[in-house]
C-alpha cells in the first residue's frame, strides 16, 4: 500500500478527498466524532454556484468546481439528486436591484454566464411564481443543486469499496508530533498512525488545529433552514430561486428536492440566523406563500442551528501547513459547491507533492496565524 492518510471529518469535503485519494494506491482512514454528514453537509441548501463569490480567484475556483460537478455527479451515480436548470433571482425594489445588477455585471465581466431579465422574461421562465413588486431579474443558467448528504454518503461508499476505512464515533484527543511532522493521533478508539493528516472537520477544524498550536481564523456563522413536506413541483425550469428585498433580512432562498420536499432559508452566507423557533419557521413560510401557491396550507419545521465553517475573509483555507509539513487543512463555507473540485486538487497536492496554482490564494499562511 501507499501512504497512510488519515482524514478527520466526514462531511462532504472530507468524503470527497477520501473518494479521490482512494483512486490511487493509498491507505485511507476517514474518521468522524459522530457520523457521516452529521453537521452542515447533512443540512445544507446545497446550491452549487459562483454568482456571489469574490474576489476573482474565489469566483474562478467556484466556477471550475461548478463545472466539475457534472462529471463528479456522474461518477457518484444518479441517486444524489443533482439538479441542473440554474438559479433565478429577482429584486423587488430599486436599491436591491442596483446591488443585484452590480454583482451580475461583475461576474459577467469575469466570463460568467448571466442573463438579465425583465418581468416578462422572468414570468416566461417560471410562469407559476406569483410576482408582486419587480425591479429586475437575473438568471444564472449554469448553476445547480444537489442532495449534499446523499453525495457525501456516496463518496464514502465508493472510498470504502476502494479499501478506505471509515470510523464513526471517533473523537480526536491529541495529535502526536515529532519535530515538524504528526506521526499519529490518539482517539477514544485508540492510536492511529499517519503519514499525512487531513483536517476537514468543518467548524470543528479550528479546535483540532489548535491541538497542534495552529490557529484557524473562523468566525461565528450560525444558520437555519426550514423544511416543508412533499408537495407538487413548484418550478418549471430552474433548480433554485432567490428573492432580494429591503428590510432586516434582504435575501430569501428556496429550492425543491427530487422527492418533492422544499427547503427555505434567509440571508446571505454572512447573515447570522440563530432563531430555530416554530414562529420563525412559520413567518418564513408565509413570505414564500405570497409567491408560490403550492405552499398554501403547508406546515414547516426548522432545522437545528448549525455552525457554518466561515473563515475571517469568507474564503477557503486549503493546503499544507507551513510548519507541520504533513498536516493538510481543508475548511470552507460553500463546501458543497467546492467539494467536487477540492477533493480532486487536494489529492493531487498530497500524492504528487505539488503546489497547484489555483489554490495559492487560499493557503493558511495568508492570515499569518502561527502561535
C-alpha positions as CSV (number, residue, x, y, z in Angstrom):
1,X,0.0,0.0,0.0
2,X,1.0,3.6,-0.4
3,X,0.9,6.4,2.2
4,X,-1.2,6.1,5.4
5,X,-3.6,9.1,5.2
6,X,-6.0,10.0,8.0
7,X,-8.9,12.3,7.3
8,X,-10.7,13.9,10.2
9,X,-14.2,14.9,9.2
10,X,-16.8,13.0,7.1
11,X,-18.7,16.0,5.7
12,X,-18.7,16.5,2.0
13,X,-15.2,17.9,1.9
14,X,-13.6,15.1,3.9
15,X,-15.6,12.5,2.0
16,X,-14.7,14.0,-1.4
17,X,-11.0,14.0,-0.5
18,X,-11.3,10.3,0.6
19,X,-13.0,9.4,-2.7
20,X,-10.3,10.9,-4.8
21,X,-7.4,9.6,-2.7
22,X,-8.7,6.1,-3.0
23,X,-8.4,6.3,-6.8
24,X,-4.7,5.9,-6.2
25,X,-2.6,3.5,-4.2
26,X,-3.2,4.8,-0.7
27,X,-4.3,3.6,2.8
28,X,-7.1,6.0,3.8
29,X,-8.8,6.1,7.1
30,X,-11.7,8.5,7.4
31,X,-12.9,9.3,11.0
32,X,-15.7,11.4,12.5
33,X,-16.7,12.1,16.0
34,X,-20.3,11.3,15.2
35,X,-21.3,10.0,11.7
36,X,-21.3,10.9,8.0
37,X,-22.7,14.3,7.0
38,X,-23.8,14.9,10.6
39,X,-23.1,18.6,10.5
40,X,-23.7,21.3,7.9
41,X,-23.2,18.9,4.9
42,X,-26.3,17.0,6.0
43,X,-28.4,20.2,6.5
44,X,-27.3,22.4,3.6
45,X,-29.2,24.4,1.0
46,X,-26.6,22.8,-1.4
47,X,-26.8,25.5,-4.1
48,X,-23.9,25.0,-6.5
49,X,-22.8,28.4,-7.6
50,X,-20.3,31.1,-8.4
51,X,-22.6,34.1,-8.6
52,X,-21.8,35.8,-5.3
53,X,-18.2,34.6,-5.0
54,X,-15.5,37.3,-4.9
55,X,-12.7,38.3,-5.4
56,X,-11.9,36.8,-8.8
57,X,-9.7,33.8,-7.6
58,X,-12.5,32.6,-5.4
59,X,-15.0,33.1,-8.1
60,X,-12.8,31.2,-10.6
61,X,-12.4,28.3,-8.1
62,X,-16.1,28.1,-7.5
63,X,-16.9,28.3,-11.2
64,X,-14.4,25.5,-12.0
65,X,-16.0,23.4,-9.2
66,X,-19.5,24.0,-10.6
67,X,-18.4,22.6,-13.9
68,X,-16.6,19.7,-12.3
69,X,-19.9,18.7,-10.5
70,X,-21.3,17.3,-13.8
71,X,-18.5,14.7,-14.0
72,X,-18.5,14.2,-10.3
73,X,-22.2,13.5,-10.1
74,X,-22.0,11.0,-13.0
75,X,-19.2,9.2,-11.2
76,X,-21.1,9.0,-7.9
77,X,-24.3,7.8,-9.6
78,X,-27.7,9.0,-10.4
79,X,-29.1,8.9,-6.8
80,X,-27.7,12.1,-5.4
81,X,-30.5,14.4,-6.7
82,X,-28.2,16.5,-8.9
83,X,-30.4,19.2,-10.4
84,X,-29.5,21.5,-13.3
85,X,-31.6,24.4,-14.5
86,X,-29.9,27.3,-12.9
87,X,-30.7,29.8,-10.2
88,X,-33.2,32.6,-10.7
89,X,-33.0,35.9,-8.8
90,X,-35.3,38.8,-8.5
91,X,-35.3,42.1,-6.7
92,X,-38.5,43.9,-5.7
93,X,-37.1,47.4,-5.2
94,X,-34.6,49.7,-6.9
95,X,-32.0,49.6,-4.2
96,X,-31.9,45.8,-4.1
97,X,-32.0,45.8,-7.9
98,X,-28.9,48.0,-8.0
99,X,-26.9,45.7,-5.8
100,X,-28.1,42.6,-7.6
101,X,-27.2,44.1,-11.0
102,X,-23.8,45.2,-9.7
103,X,-23.0,41.6,-8.7
104,X,-24.3,40.4,-12.1
105,X,-22.2,42.8,-14.1
106,X,-19.1,42.0,-12.0
107,X,-19.3,38.2,-12.7
108,X,-20.3,38.8,-16.3
109,X,-17.0,40.7,-16.7
110,X,-15.3,37.5,-15.4
111,X,-16.9,35.4,-18.1
112,X,-19.8,34.0,-16.0
113,X,-23.0,33.3,-18.0
114,X,-25.7,35.7,-16.7
115,X,-29.0,36.7,-18.2
116,X,-30.6,40.0,-17.1
117,X,-34.4,39.6,-17.2
118,X,-37.3,42.0,-17.3
119,X,-40.7,41.0,-15.8
120,X,-41.9,39.4,-19.0
121,X,-38.8,37.2,-19.4
122,X,-38.9,36.2,-15.7
123,X,-42.6,35.1,-16.0
124,X,-41.9,33.2,-19.2
125,X,-39.1,31.2,-17.4
126,X,-41.2,30.5,-14.3
127,X,-44.9,31.3,-15.0
128,X,-46.2,29.8,-11.7
129,X,-44.3,32.2,-9.5
130,X,-46.7,35.0,-8.5
131,X,-44.6,38.2,-8.6
132,X,-45.8,41.3,-6.8
133,X,-43.2,44.0,-7.0
134,X,-40.5,43.5,-9.6
135,X,-37.4,45.7,-10.3
136,X,-35.1,43.3,-12.1
137,X,-34.4,39.6,-12.6
138,X,-31.1,37.7,-13.0
139,X,-30.7,34.2,-14.3
140,X,-27.6,32.1,-13.7
141,X,-28.3,29.2,-16.1
142,X,-25.3,27.1,-15.3
143,X,-25.9,26.8,-11.6
144,X,-27.3,23.7,-10.0
145,X,-28.4,22.0,-6.7
146,X,-27.7,18.6,-5.2
147,X,-28.5,16.5,-2.1
148,X,-25.3,17.1,-0.2
149,X,-26.0,14.3,2.3
150,X,-26.5,11.7,-0.4
151,X,-23.4,12.9,-2.3
152,X,-21.4,12.6,1.0
153,X,-22.6,9.1,1.6
154,X,-21.9,8.0,-2.0
155,X,-18.3,9.4,-1.7
156,X,-17.8,7.4,1.5
157,X,-19.3,4.2,0.0
158,X,-17.1,4.4,-3.1
159,X,-14.0,5.1,-1.0
160,X,-14.8,2.1,1.2
161,X,-15.1,0.0,-2.0
162,X,-11.6,1.0,-2.8
163,X,-10.3,-0.1,0.6
164,X,-10.8,3.0,2.8
165,X,-11.6,2.5,6.5
166,X,-14.4,4.6,8.0
167,X,-14.6,5.0,11.8
168,X,-17.6,6.8,13.3
169,X,-18.0,8.0,16.9
170,X,-14.2,8.5,16.9
171,X,-13.0,11.6,18.7
172,X,-9.5,13.0,18.4
173,X,-7.9,13.7,21.7
174,X,-4.3,14.5,20.7
175,X,-2.1,15.0,17.7
176,X,1.2,13.2,18.3
177,X,4.0,15.3,16.9
178,X,7.7,14.8,16.4
179,X,9.7,17.8,15.1
180,X,7.7,19.2,12.2
181,X,5.5,16.1,11.5
182,X,2.5,14.4,13.0
183,X,3.1,10.7,13.2
184,X,-0.2,9.6,14.8
185,X,-3.4,10.7,16.5
186,X,-4.8,9.5,19.8
187,X,-8.6,8.9,19.7
188,X,-11.2,7.4,22.0
189,X,-10.8,4.3,19.8
190,X,-7.1,4.1,20.1
191,X,-4.0,5.4,18.3
192,X,-4.0,5.8,14.6
193,X,-0.7,6.1,12.7
194,X,-0.5,8.5,9.7
195,X,1.9,9.7,7.1
196,X,-0.4,12.6,6.3
197,X,-3.2,14.1,8.5
198,X,-6.0,16.0,6.8
199,X,-8.3,18.2,8.9
200,X,-11.6,18.6,7.2
201,X,-14.0,18.8,10.1
202,X,-15.9,22.0,9.3
203,X,-16.4,24.4,12.2
204,X,-14.5,21.9,14.4
205,X,-11.3,22.2,12.4
206,X,-10.2,25.2,14.4
207,X,-10.3,23.2,17.7
208,X,-8.5,20.3,16.1
209,X,-5.7,22.5,14.6
210,X,-5.2,24.2,18.0
211,X,-4.0,20.8,19.3
212,X,-1.0,21.4,17.1
213,X,-0.7,25.1,18.1
214,X,-2.2,26.3,14.9
215,X,-4.9,28.9,14.8
216,X,-7.6,28.7,12.2
217,X,-9.4,32.1,11.9
218,X,-13.1,31.1,11.8
219,X,-15.9,33.4,12.7
220,X,-19.3,32.7,14.2
221,X,-21.7,31.9,11.4
222,X,-24.9,30.0,12.5
223,X,-27.6,29.3,10.0
224,X,-31.1,27.8,9.9
225,X,-33.1,26.1,7.2
226,X,-36.8,25.5,7.1
227,X,-38.3,22.3,5.6
228,X,-41.8,21.8,4.1
229,X,-43.2,18.4,3.3
230,X,-43.5,16.8,-0.1
231,X,-45.7,18.8,-2.5
232,X,-46.2,19.1,-6.3
233,X,-43.4,20.6,-8.3
234,X,-43.0,24.4,-7.6
235,X,-40.7,25.2,-10.6
236,X,-41.0,24.5,-14.3
237,X,-37.3,25.0,-15.3
238,X,-35.0,26.2,-12.5
239,X,-33.2,24.5,-9.6
240,X,-33.4,27.4,-7.1
241,X,-35.0,30.8,-6.5
242,X,-33.8,33.8,-4.6
243,X,-35.6,37.0,-3.7
244,X,-33.9,40.2,-2.8
245,X,-35.9,42.8,-0.8
246,X,-35.4,45.6,1.7
247,X,-35.5,45.3,5.5
248,X,-33.6,43.5,8.2
249,X,-33.4,40.4,6.0
250,X,-32.5,41.2,2.4
251,X,-32.4,37.8,0.9
252,X,-34.6,34.7,0.9
253,X,-34.0,31.5,-1.0
254,X,-35.9,28.3,-1.8
255,X,-35.5,25.0,-3.6
256,X,-37.2,21.7,-4.0
257,X,-35.7,18.2,-3.8
258,X,-36.4,15.5,-6.2
259,X,-38.7,13.7,-3.7
260,X,-40.9,16.9,-3.5
261,X,-39.9,18.3,-0.1
262,X,-38.9,22.0,-0.1
263,X,-36.2,23.9,1.9
264,X,-36.1,27.6,2.6
265,X,-33.6,29.9,4.1
266,X,-32.9,33.6,4.5
267,X,-29.9,35.9,4.4
268,X,-26.5,35.6,2.7
269,X,-23.7,33.4,4.0
270,X,-22.6,36.3,6.2
271,X,-26.1,36.5,7.8
272,X,-26.3,35.2,11.4
273,X,-29.5,33.3,11.9
274,X,-29.9,31.6,15.3
275,X,-33.7,31.6,15.5
276,X,-34.8,28.0,15.2
277,X,-38.3,28.6,16.7
278,X,-41.5,27.4,15.1
279,X,-42.7,31.0,14.9
280,X,-39.7,32.0,12.8
281,X,-40.3,29.0,10.5
282,X,-43.9,29.9,10.1
283,X,-43.0,33.5,9.2
284,X,-40.6,32.4,6.6
285,X,-43.2,30.1,5.1
286,X,-45.7,33.0,5.0
287,X,-43.2,35.0,3.0
288,X,-43.0,32.4,0.3
289,X,-46.7,31.6,0.3
290,X,-47.2,35.0,-1.3
291,X,-45.3,33.9,-4.4
292,X,-45.7,30.1,-4.6
293,X,-49.3,28.9,-4.5
294,X,-48.3,25.2,-3.8
295,X,-47.1,26.2,-0.4
296,X,-50.5,27.3,0.8
297,X,-51.8,25.2,3.7
298,X,-48.5,23.6,4.3
299,X,-46.7,23.2,7.6
300,X,-42.9,23.6,8.1
301,X,-40.3,22.7,10.7
302,X,-36.9,24.3,11.4
303,X,-33.5,22.6,11.3
304,X,-31.4,22.8,14.4
305,X,-29.0,25.7,14.4
306,X,-25.8,24.7,12.6
307,X,-22.4,26.5,12.6
308,X,-21.1,27.1,9.1
309,X,-17.3,26.9,8.8
310,X,-16.8,30.5,7.8
311,X,-13.2,31.9,7.7
312,X,-12.5,35.5,8.6
313,X,-12.3,36.6,5.0
314,X,-15.0,34.3,3.8
315,X,-12.7,32.3,1.5
316,X,-11.4,28.7,1.8
317,X,-8.3,27.6,3.6
318,X,-6.7,24.7,1.7
319,X,-3.3,23.2,1.8
320,X,-0.3,22.0,3.9
321,X,0.6,23.9,7.0
322,X,4.0,25.7,6.6
323,X,5.3,24.4,9.9
324,X,3.9,20.9,10.2
325,X,4.8,19.5,6.8
326,X,2.3,16.6,6.7
327,X,-0.7,18.4,8.1
328,X,-3.2,19.3,5.3
329,X,-6.1,21.7,6.2
330,X,-9.3,22.0,4.2
331,X,-12.0,24.2,5.7
332,X,-14.5,26.4,3.9
333,X,-18.1,27.6,3.6
334,X,-19.6,26.8,0.3
335,X,-18.1,23.4,0.8
336,X,-20.8,21.7,-1.2
337,X,-20.0,23.8,-4.3
338,X,-16.3,23.4,-3.9
339,X,-16.2,19.7,-2.9
340,X,-16.2,18.2,-6.4
341,X,-13.0,20.1,-7.3
342,X,-11.3,20.4,-3.9
343,X,-11.3,16.7,-3.4
344,X,-9.5,16.2,-6.7
345,X,-7.0,19.0,-6.2
346,X,-6.2,18.1,-2.6
347,X,-5.5,14.5,-3.6
348,X,-3.1,15.8,-6.4
349,X,-1.2,18.1,-4.0
350,X,-0.9,15.3,-1.3
351,X,0.0,12.4,-3.6
352,X,2.1,14.3,-6.2
353,X,3.9,16.7,-3.9
354,X,2.9,19.7,-5.9
355,X,1.5,23.2,-5.3
356,X,-1.5,23.9,-7.5
357,X,-1.5,27.4,-8.8
358,X,-5.3,27.7,-8.5
359,X,-5.1,27.1,-4.7
360,X,-2.3,29.5,-3.9
361,X,-4.6,32.3,-2.9
362,X,-6.2,30.1,-0.2
363,X,-3.3,29.0,2.0
364,X,-3.5,29.3,5.7
365,X,-0.3,31.4,5.6
366,X,-2.3,34.5,4.4
367,X,-3.5,35.0,7.9
368,X,0.0,34.8,9.5
369,X,-1.7,33.0,12.3
370,X,1.1,30.9,13.9
371,X,1.0,30.9,17.7
